Amino acid sequence: MQRVAIVGLGLIGSSIGLALRKGKLPNTEIVGYDKDHSALSKASKMGAVDKAYSRLDEVVDGAGMVILATPLLAMRELLQALGSRLQPGSVVTDTGSSKTTVLSWASELLPSGVSFVGGHPMAGRERSGPDAAEATLFEGASWFIVPGRGATSAAVSSVVRLAENVGATPCFIDAYEHDAYVAAVSHLPMVISTTLVTATGTSPGWKEMSKLAATGYRDISRLASGDPEMHKGILLTNKEPIIHWIDEFIARLHDMKRMMVEDEEALGKTLVKAWEARALWLTDRDGRKARKARKADDLGTGERFLTLMAGESLVRKGKELLGQDREEPFKERKDQPGGPPAWK
Amino acid sequence: MQRVAIVGLGLIGSSIGLALRKGKLPNTEIVGYDKDHSALSKASKMGAVDKAYSRLDEVVDGAGMVILATPLLAMRELLQALGSRLQPGSVVTDTGSSKTTVLSWASELLPSGVSFVGGHPMAGRERSGPDAAEATLFEGASWFIVPGRGATSAAVSSVVRLAENVGATPCFIDAYEHDAYVAAVSHLPMVISTTLVTATGTSPGWKEMSKLAATGYRDISRLASGDPEMHKGILLTNKEPIIHWIDEFIARLHDMKRMMVEDEEALGKTLVKAWEARALWLTDRDGRKARKARKADDLGTGERFLTLMAGESLVRKGKELLGQDREEPFKERKDQPGGPPAWK
């Protein structure tokens, strides 16, 4: 019997539990912990875990895989607490939205026999907590995988299987690249959305003007309804790339103002270009989805995740990270006891 | 037989035509014009008008009401062209997203016997053109009404009826107030959305990073897919309030950066406040919708639109604008020939 421990039973942690248990993995026990007793009890009642523990040392005892699904800012302390309790050969993964900071914490705090493989499922909802969890939350979503220094190939594979087992598409990416990209396409939109609500919602005229706010305002402000604690964690663990993109965005806002005042032609062209850029993105996105669906039928499990992201460089990177040329640091270390779950 | 002329048969104009014709108003002919022959022919084929005209002077000939549903920037020229062709007592209304500029054009260019009553239906879609039109587009939406100087009470009433006949909720508002408010809750979100696409979509890393863009990016960028010509018109006819709000927004972005670097506590509080502000707005919005539905059943048509916006000041303003105390400039001028359609 192998044990998978989920630490943090909010939306993401409970959804992982529900999805794994729904898959009825043989010889696998899904256990969970949350420092919030109410979340722990809800997750347990809804069947997100086989067994709920109210103590961290108990939940990770003998676990081959530990999944950290807490807010980012709680992870440093958890990694510190886990360091001495994990068995050699086990794997720790996480679900945080930024990767560089977590990887550096893991490298500093985990013992050398434990592999850290960072993860980032690209799924979420406005509502948070176990009540919002669903077994299907990750279906069709990308699940970014960023192996830590010294992670074994078996550990990496087990996180790939984890993503696959909950219905997501595993994709390899470099930590810096990941953080720079999500800063632009995920964290900047969150900053914008929240700041729109701050700017309008705290203005003296808000009471009257809010009545005129319609679907446009609703959509652009949607991300402001995400979990504030999660957003704080993102902003504090991915500062530099996010600040770079806020500055870039402010520069483009100044461009807009200038064009409104003195260059109507350039303004028109800019609006058309933005229109085109979004149309192209939507088309590419639909195309990728269709290709994903086709390829998933044609390919064997072994290679599937390598080809799911368009772009050869990422496929190369994935092969390299999986250690197919059998070099350190991804060589499997069979001499170690324990080891990550060998799903499928 | 009274004639209602729709000038501009894109999404809004064609949807108005479809909704009015669906309502089978007695003794009313809906006619339409568009300078684009393809739009004119499409709108005609789909039944948005009883008759399509390819000449502006022909479509407004004998019309009691002219609805300008063109891009904002085309309206000045149209008002100039219409000035000499409209019969005394007729009413001109529009559907533009900013009101001060259009009202000043109307005041300058229309003869004194013609009433101008500005309108702004708060409805739209990502797609534009007659193909995207629907008879139900305005159902449940607010339709802002801003009577021009010297507009008769009959003219104002006829535009109220127009909004009601297409299923919208008429709401009175002052032009400056309207433009300041929509700058914050409608135009700023559009600027933000477009600028997000400009900032990210034109960056060198876009090809790779676009693959990581998910539902958050999709929602925040949605307004960038609106008609660029319409957006240009909004930006150029409501410059000052929009620039005020862009500046306000930039100031709040600088706050965010500062808090990320040096004040984690304030950052956390700001994120929580934004979360709360949006939750409150959503609750108020749902409450207003429910009240609207209830009141619509209880009240007579005559007063219904006056009470539909919460806030007594607006109710007072509405009564005043409708000339219920029978003072100039809203006194009905029965001596004039023609006159707006006397729907219901």
Interface residues (C-beta under 8 A of the other chain):
Chain A: M122 G124 A141 S142 F144 E177 H178 A180 Y181 V182 A184 V185 S186 L188 P189 M190 V191 I192 S193 T194 T195 L196 V197 T198 A199 T200 G201 T202 S203 G205 W206 E208 M209 S210 K211 L212 A213 A214 T215 G216 Y217 R218 D219 I220 S221 R222 L223 A224 S225 G226 P228 E229 H231 K232 L235 L236 K239 I242 I243 W245 I246 D247 E248 F249 I250 A251 R252 L253 H254 D255 M256 K257 M260 V261 E264 L267 G268 T270 L271 V272 K273 A274 W275 A277 R278 A279 W281 L282 D284 R285 R288 M309 A310 G311
Chain B: M122 G124 A141 S142 F144 E177 H178 A180 Y181 V182 A184 V185 S186 L188 P189 M190 V191 I192 S193 T194 T195 L196 V197 T198 A199 T200 G201 T202 S203 G205 W206 E208 M209 S210 K211 L212 A213 A214 T215 G216 Y217 R218 D219 I220 S221 R222 L223 A224 S225 G226 P228 E229 H231 K232 L235 L236 K239 I242 I243 W245 I246 D247 E248 F249 I250 A251 R252 L253 H254 D255 M256 K257 M260 V261 E264 L267 G268 T270 L271 V272 K273 A274 W275 A277 R278 A279 W281 L282 D284 R285 R288 M309 A310 G311
